[in-house]
Amino acid sequence: MDKLSNIKIGKTYTILGFEKSMMFKFKRRLLDLGFTKGERIVFYRKSLLGKTYLVGIRGYILSLRDTIVKDLIIN
């Protein structure tokens, strides 16, 4: 499991799940977007203030807040 501070830009990670503290509405939305166990995720860029991340998953790119990214369990 990697922490948010250890994420390397441009590296591919595997989603292992979600933290139990994650709000259900965010978890449900991420599952709808394809953030499922075993899926590959790439971190392309981080904003200047570090509040948002540009990620790629299942062939599309989207922006996620750091509060949501920190609740992803990745390897």
C-alpha positions in Angstrom: 0.0 0.0 0.0 1.3 3.4 -1.0 0.5 6.6 0.8 -0.5 9.8 -1.0 2.8 11.4 -0.2 4.7 8.4 -1.8 2.8 8.5 -5.2 5.2 8.9 -8.1 3.9 10.8 -11.1 3.8 8.7 -14.3 3.9 5.4 -12.4 1.2 2.7 -12.8 -0.5 1.4 -9.6 -3.1 -1.3 -9.0 -6.2 -0.5 -7.0 -6.6 -2.9 -4.0 -9.7 -1.2 -2.5 -10.9 1.7 -0.5 -10.4 2.9 3.1 -13.3 2.1 5.4 -13.4 5.8 6.3 -14.4 6.8 2.7 -17.9 8.2 2.4 -20.3 5.8 0.6 -21.3 8.4 -2.0 -17.7 8.8 -3.2 -17.0 5.1 -3.1 -20.2 4.4 -5.2 -19.3 7.1 -7.7 -15.7 5.8 -8.1 -17.0 2.3 -8.6 -19.3 3.6 -11.3 -16.3 5.2 -13.0 -14.4 1.9 -13.0 -12.3 2.2 -9.9 -12.6 -1.5 -9.1 -10.2 -3.9 -7.4 -7.4 -5.0 -9.6 -7.8 -2.1 -12.1 -4.6 -0.2 -13.1 -4.4 3.6 -12.4 -1.8 6.1 -13.6 -1.1 9.4 -11.9 -0.2 11.8 -14.7 0.0 15.1 -12.9 -0.4 16.9 -9.5 -1.7 20.5 -9.2 0.7 23.2 -8.0 -0.9 23.2 -4.5 -1.2 19.4 -4.5 -5.0 19.5 -4.0 -5.9 17.7 -7.3 -4.5 14.8 -9.3 -4.8 14.0 -13.0 -5.3 10.2 -13.2 -5.9 7.8 -16.0 -8.0 4.7 -15.7 -9.7 2.4 -18.3 -8.7 4.6 -21.2 -9.9 8.0 -19.9 -8.4 10.8 -17.8 -10.0 12.6 -15.0 -9.2 14.9 -12.1 -9.6 13.8 -8.5 -9.3 15.7 -5.2 -6.6 14.7 -2.8 -9.2 13.9 -0.2 -10.5 11.1 -2.5 -7.1 9.9 -3.7 -5.9 9.4 -0.1 -8.8 7.0 0.5 -7.7 4.7 -2.3 -5.7 1.7 -1.4 -3.1 1.2 -4.1 0.0 -0.9 -4.7 
